[in-house]
Amino acid sequence: MDLILCAGLAATESFLANKVSGRDASPVSSLTALVLFSVQYLAVKYYRIFLYHEYFSPLRAVPGPKHNQALNLLRAETPTTLYVKWMREHPEAPFIRYLTWANTEVLVPNSLNAHREVLQFQCYSLSKSNWFLRIVKEVAGHGLILMEGDEHRAHRKMLGGSFSLKNIRKLEPIFQGKARDLCRYFDERIRENNGTTGVIDCTTTFSKAILDIMGSAILGVSLDYVKPDDTGAEKSVQAQKNDFNKGFTFYEAYEVFFSPNTVGKILLFANGFLPTRWLPLQANREFLSAMNWLNDVLRNLIRDRYRDVSKAVAAGKYEAKDSRDLVTFIVEESLPGGIAEGIGEDEFLGHLLEFMAAGHDTSANMLSWSLYILATKHDIQEKLRAEVNVLPPNPSYTELDKLPYLENFCKETLRVYSPATTYHREANIDLVIEGVRIPKKTLVDLCPSVTLLNPAIWGDDVDEFDPTRWDRLTGEQLSPYAFSPFSNGPRICIGRQFALFEIKTILAEIVRNYRFVSVDQDFTVENPSFTLRPHGLKVRFEKIIK
């Protein structure tokens, strides 16, 4: 915008100078016009970077850190560390302001009222920020999560049936089967170690397990990344690749996005501000290959399913299944008279890309943090085991839902280790929220941990992991905006019930069959990252002999 403004201004000045100077004077040269443009552009940038936020911005009085925080956010222990620190430094402020690249102002909702306004009442007055869209467009396409306004409402209504509780309960056999596969996988890790204990990398193991579930429930295909073969051995990477003929596995492709090396991280997040994908670097080639593979595989899957269903319908031989994966659900509902009639292939692809990416990573991270808690707090582990031991071999949704301590454990894990770190928005219009005037185009960062780890809401023991706190909620703790790891309002996660059911099913099965002994080594948390993803978290466990 500044480039266009200054270019237009320089052109206008040159034109007027030529008109005013008369016929005898020399016309303004291209070099002079370029100098005019350059001087004005530098002046505008100087104003925006060094003067506006300090002296002219209506947000200059909003409390927050005084200096630019761009590098501090990258160096922080986790993606949420500084947000929580600022919240505790300014507990009464409705918003916190910080400065990022080029001293751009960013607002962080801090109070419950500010969160309610942003998530509920002004939900569609804020859209995904442009820099965020540039980062995730290759992995997320254009699906429900990135849609706005009426388009978002329409597609959420269309997809609601697939994620209804009635339909999710039909997925019980998939969740139960994968929980049993994980137990066989754990047994193999014990056998290959010393026969007494085994060790798993939690993020790797659960990412593969949840991708298996997503493959069946979303795509209608068997990935079997953690399903041992008949001999008990894990399928080879090459065998997994052969399921889709070439290139990557889904796990490998998503690792390129969620856990890149240092160069990959720089390129990924820098791409939000300046184009980086054209650079002839190995990290770029790997990223683009992985994202192209994901897009091609899912697009071909959509086309194959359309062809199969259309052929069967034309022959009068098609029978809709009682339990449908998401691809089949959308294909069937896109037939004449269905709720998805007229859906475009790009939107269809976008839904699959987003559900596969966001759905598997957040659930895998929650399970990883759950094992960290169990391995470091054995009293909690024993109490949880005592409760799940009463379950039958293949517990249903109803049976799992009746376990209060399992419910409290899951909520407390989500509170202390919220899988989503930040949601990034941009004001579409001028807003006034909690007395703060927010100009159009202002960036807004929503960080769930700001309310989840707020001592003013949860008490002085806010940093303690205590599942029993959910039995004695009072005051602001009862607000839905105090607990929003799945976001809230019209954009609340459509798959939250799906995620909690699969997580509870897996936890119940592994907790009653294995004792989690210890964390085997130090680990870190991926940063920068849009999810709270442990890196190198290895947990040691042993089989419970019954």
PyMOL commands that set and color helices and strands:
alter all, ss='L'
color gray80, all
select helices_A, chain A and resi 2-21+30-56+70-75+81-89+101-103+112-121+123-125+130-140+144-146+149-163+165-169+172-193+202-219+237-242+250-258+262-270+282-314+326-333+345-376+378-388+397-401+404-416+449-452+455-458+467-471+475-478+489-491+496-511
alter helices_A, ss='H'
color red, helices_A
select strands_A, chain A and resi 95-99+105-109+126-128+197-201+423-427+431-433+436-438+443-446+514-519+524-525+534-535+538-543
alter strands_A, ss='S'
color yellow, strands_A
deselect
rebuild
show_as cartoon
